Amino acid sequence: MENVKQMIVKILHEEFEIKKELLENESTEFKKLGLDSLDVMDLVVMLETQSDKKIPMRAFFGVRTVGDVYQVIGQALVQETELSV
């Protein structure tokens, strides 16, 4: 899970220029990051490219905090790995 978090932080910081301090606090509200739905789609595509796994967009329904993002993406990547075995 830590690798997933590092990958997400790197992308959000480098590609979307979000301060790492906001990303390290898992209780930060996701909407405070200033991302719109197209940004979220770009984030998913970048994560899929780096992980070589599919992440369903529906995984983001109900996301409220940065910690939620780490959790849903981590779960989506684990589920994709389990499905491909």
GIHU-V35612 format. One record per residue. N is the residue number from 1. SS is DSSP state (a for helix, b for strand, c for the rest). OMEGA is omega as a letter, one per 30 degrees, with the letter a starting at -180 (none if undefined). Layout:
N&SS&OMEGA  N&SS&OMEGA
This chain:
1&c&a  2&a&l  3&a&l  4&a&l  5&a&l  6&a&l  7&a&a  8&a&l  9&a&a  10&a&a  11&a&a  12&a&a  13&a&a  14&a&a  15&a&a  16&a&l  17&c&l  18&c&a  19&c&a  20&a&a  21&a&l  22&a&a  23&a&a  24&a&l  25&c&a  26&c&l  27&c&l  28&c&l  29&b&a  30&a&a  31&a&l  32&a&l  33&a&l  34&c&l  35&c&l  36&c&a  37&a&l  38&a&l  39&a&l  40&a&l  41&a&l  42&a&l  43&a&a  44&a&l  45&a&l  46&a&l  47&a&l  48&a&l  49&a&a  50&a&a  51&a&a  52&c&l  53&c&l  54&c&l  55&c&a  56&c&l  57&a&a  58&a&l  59&a&a  60&a&l  61&c&l  62&c&l  63&c&a  64&c&a  65&b&l  66&a&l  67&a&l  68&a&l  69&a&l  70&a&a  71&a&a  72&a&l  73&a&l  74&a&l  75&a&a  76&a&l  77&a&l  78&a&l  79&a&l  80&a&l  81&a&l  82&a&l  83&a&a  84&a&a  85&c&none
